[in-house]
Amino acid sequence: MNINLTPSQTPSEGSATKSAYKRLRELILTGDLAPGEKLKIDGLRDVLGTGASPIREALNLLVSDQLVVRHEQRGFRAAGTSRQDFDEILKLRCSLERMALRESIENATDEWIEELVVVHHRMTRLQAERSAEFEVQHKIFHMTLLSHATSPHLLRFCSQLYDLNIRYRYLAGRSSDYKGRKVDDEHRQILDAVMAKGMDLADTLLVSHYERTGAFLKDYID
C-alpha cells in the first residue's frame, strides 16, 4: 500500500533520503515493521535498495516523527505501542479536533462545503475500489473537515496525531469484528452533520468515530 500522509517534515524533494523516509514510514505505519522491531541498517538496505547514509538520515527524521526510537550504542527500533499511548493519542486527538471542527463550522463557506463533498465522494469511491490511494484520501477528508480553523499550529498538531493513530487503526483492523464496521456510514453521518452546521452533533459523531477504534484493540495491545 502506498501511503503519503504529508508528514510534518520531509527531506528534500527527489533525494534518496526522501525515498527511504517515505518507504520506512509506510512500513512502520502499516505494521510491516512491527512495533518495537530492531531496525538494522544493513537489513534495510536490502529492503529499500539504497545506501546506508540515506537510511540513517531517514531514521533520524522518523525519530522526530515519534515513529522510531534511537538508543545510544544500540541503534534504532520502531516505536512501541501500548494501551496507554493509544489512550493519550485518542484523548489529545479528540480534544484538539473538536476545537478545530467547531471553529471550521463557525467559519463555514459554501466553497468549503463543496470541497468537503468532493473530497468525501472521492474517498468513498476509492474505498469501494479498495484502492491503495484510499489512505491518502482518508486523511485529506479528515483534515479538510478541520481546514477552516484559523490556527496553523492547531492543524499541524491534528495532522501529527492523525499519523500517530494510524498504526493503531491497522492493529484494530486485524480484529475479525472490524470488517463489519461501517466506516463509510460514519463518514457520511459526520459530513451530513457538518453540512447542516449541526456543531454539537458533528462533534459527537467525530469523537465516536475515533473512540470505536479502541474497542477493536483489546486483543492486540496491553
DOVONU-285828 format. One record per residue (C-alpha): residue in three letters; x, y, z; residue number from 1. Coordinates in pm, whole numbers, m for minus. Layout:
// residues N
Ala:X:Y:Z:NUM
...
END
This chain:
// residues 222
Met:0:0:0:1
Asn:138:340:m95:2
Ile:83:583:189:3
Asn:163:951:152:4
Leu:22:1132:451:5
Thr:201:1465:431:6
Pro:416:1426:742:7
Ser:529:1732:934:8
Gln:878:1726:791:9
Thr:1034:1558:490:10
Pro:1377:1564:330:11
Ser:1441:1745:3:12
Glu:1232:1652:m299:13
Gly:1370:1369:m512:14
Ser:1651:1272:m274:15
Ala:1746:919:m175:16
Thr:1676:1017:185:17
Lys:1322:1121:100:18
Ser:1255:790:m76:19
Ala:1392:595:219:20
Tyr:1193:810:463:21
Lys:862:763:282:22
Arg:908:386:245:23
Leu:1019:329:604:24
Arg:732:543:729:25
Glu:485:337:529:26
Leu:628:10:662:27
Ile:605:132:1022:28
Leu:255:277:992:29
Thr:111:m37:837:30
Gly:288:m269:1082:31
Asp:508:m438:823:32
Leu:787:m322:1052:33
Ala:638:m430:1383:34
Pro:622:m208:1693:35
Gly:949:m245:1882:36
Glu:1126:m419:1592:37
Lys:1501:m352:1568:38
Leu:1579:m157:1252:39
Lys:1916:m278:1129:40
Ile:2058:m57:859:41
Asp:2225:m346:673:42
Gly:1895:m533:656:43
Leu:1705:m223:549:44
Arg:1949:m168:263:45
Asp:1824:m492:108:46
Val:1460:m396:162:47
Leu:1491:m42:30:48
Gly:1762:m90:m232:49
Thr:1956:216:m120:50
Gly:2269:307:75:51
Ala:2330:325:447:52
Ser:2357:706:467:53
Pro:2006:784:331:54
Ile:1859:516:559:55
Arg:2034:657:866:56
Glu:1916:1010:781:57
Ala:1562:882:724:58
Leu:1561:701:1058:59
Asn:1670:1017:1236:60
Leu:1381:1207:1074:61
Leu:1142:933:1186:62
Val:1271:977:1542:63
Ser:1142:1336:1520:64
Asp:808:1199:1398:65
Gln:798:970:1707:66
Leu:774:664:1485:67
Val:1129:545:1556:68
Val:1325:533:1882:69
Arg:1702:576:1884:70
His:1901:402:2159:71
Glu:2260:514:2209:72
Gln:2501:233:2117:73
Arg:2206:6:2033:74
Gly:2071:157:1714:75
Phe:1711:215:1609:76
Arg:1380:44:1679:77
Ala:1028:105:1553:78
Ala:840:288:1827:79
Gly:642:59:2053:80
Thr:267:57:2101:81
Ser:66:39:2421:82
Arg:m283:100:2551:83
Gln:m153:398:2748:84
Asp:m1:551:2434:85
Phe:m318:496:2233:86
Asp:m535:642:2508:87
Glu:m316:953:2523:88
Ile:m324:997:2144:89
Leu:m702:948:2144:90
Lys:m756:1197:2426:91
Leu:m544:1465:2261:92
Arg:m687:1398:1917:93
Cys:m1046:1426:2033:94
Ser:m977:1745:2229:95
Leu:m788:1923:1952:96
Glu:m1006:1807:1663:97
Arg:m1324:1904:1843:98
Met:m1181:2252:1882:99
Ala:m1077:2268:1515:100
Leu:m1403:2121:1385:101
Arg:m1622:2362:1578:102
Glu:m1416:2656:1454:103
Ser:m1436:2525:1097:104
Ile:m1815:2505:1117:105
Glu:m1830:2856:1262:106
Asn:m1625:2974:962:107
Ala:m1812:2762:707:108
Thr:m1842:2885:349:109
Asp:m2022:2739:50:110
Glu:m1685:2673:m113:111
Trp:m1564:2475:190:112
Ile:m1881:2265:196:113
Glu:m1845:2193:m176:114
Glu:m1484:2090:m124:115
Leu:m1586:1855:157:116
Val:m1850:1690:m63:117
Val:m1598:1638:m345:118
Val:m1331:1501:m110:119
His:m1581:1268:56:120
His:m1706:1140:m280:121
Arg:m1351:1068:m395:122
Met:m1266:891:m68:123
Thr:m1581:677:m83:124
Arg:m1508:575:m442:125
Leu:m1150:477:m361:126
Gln:m1268:278:m59:127
Ala:m1519:87:m273:128
Glu:m1246:17:m528:129
Arg:m1010:m98:m250:130
Ser:m758:142:m397:131
Ala:m416:193:m240:132
Glu:m489:565:m264:133
Phe:m776:541:m16:134
Glu:m549:603:283:135
Val:m422:926:131:136
Gln:m776:1048:61:137
His:m892:938:405:138
Lys:m652:1180:570:139
Ile:m743:1453:322:140
Phe:m1109:1415:421:141
His:m1039:1440:793:142
Met:m804:1734:754:143
Thr:m1050:1913:522:144
Leu:m1312:1886:797:145
Leu:m1078:2092:1014:146
Ser:m930:2317:748:147
His:m1136:2629:827:148
Ala:m990:2653:1175:149
Thr:m765:2958:1182:150
Ser:m468:2823:1383:151
Pro:m185:2665:1177:152
His:m33:2521:1495:153
Leu:m360:2351:1587:154
Leu:m393:2198:1240:155
Arg:m32:2078:1246:156
Phe:m86:1904:1581:157
Cys:m404:1743:1446:158
Ser:m212:1617:1144:159
Gln:64:1469:1360:160
Leu:m183:1295:1590:161
Tyr:m365:1152:1288:162
Asp:m39:993:1174:163
Leu:44:854:1519:164
Asn:m302:697:1534:165
Ile:m271:513:1201:166
Arg:m64:227:1344:167
Tyr:m334:160:1600:168
Arg:m601:157:1331:169
Tyr:m407:m107:1140:170
Leu:m377:m311:1461:171
Ala:m752:m274:1520:172
Gly:m812:m387:1163:173
Arg:m676:m732:1250:174
Ser:m987:m798:1457:175
Ser:m1238:m1020:1278:176
Asp:m1514:m793:1405:177
Tyr:m1356:m485:1246:178
Lys:m1456:m599:897:179
Gly:m1819:m547:995:180
Arg:m1759:m186:1090:181
Lys:m1934:54:851:182
Val:m1675:327:838:183
Asp:m1827:476:524:184
Asp:m2156:530:711:185
Glu:m1969:701:995:186
His:m1802:939:749:187
Arg:m2133:1013:579:188
Gln:m2301:1096:908:189
Ile:m2021:1333:1005:190
Leu:m2040:1505:666:191
Asp:m2419:1542:686:192
Ala:m2394:1699:1032:193
Val:m2128:1944:913:194
Met:m2330:2035:603:195
Ala:m2630:2107:829:196
Lys:m2396:2309:1056:197
Gly:m2502:2090:1346:198
Met:m2197:2167:1555:199
Asp:m2284:1955:1860:200
Leu:m2389:1654:1652:201
Ala:m2081:1674:1428:202
Asp:m1863:1700:1739:203
Thr:m2027:1392:1895:204
Leu:m2007:1186:1577:205
Leu:m1640:1267:1518:206
Val:m1539:1166:1871:207
Ser:m1744:846:1847:208
His:m1577:767:1515:209
Tyr:m1236:777:1683:210
Glu:m1336:602:2005:211
Arg:m1471:299:1819:212
Thr:m1120:206:1708:213
Gly:m1020:142:2068:214
Ala:m1288:m123:2111:215
Phe:m1115:m339:1849:216
Leu:m770:m309:2009:217
Lys:m827:m505:2328:218
Asp:m669:m825:2193:219
Tyr:m365:m656:2040:220
Ile:m224:m409:2293:221
Asp:m192:m407:2671:222
END
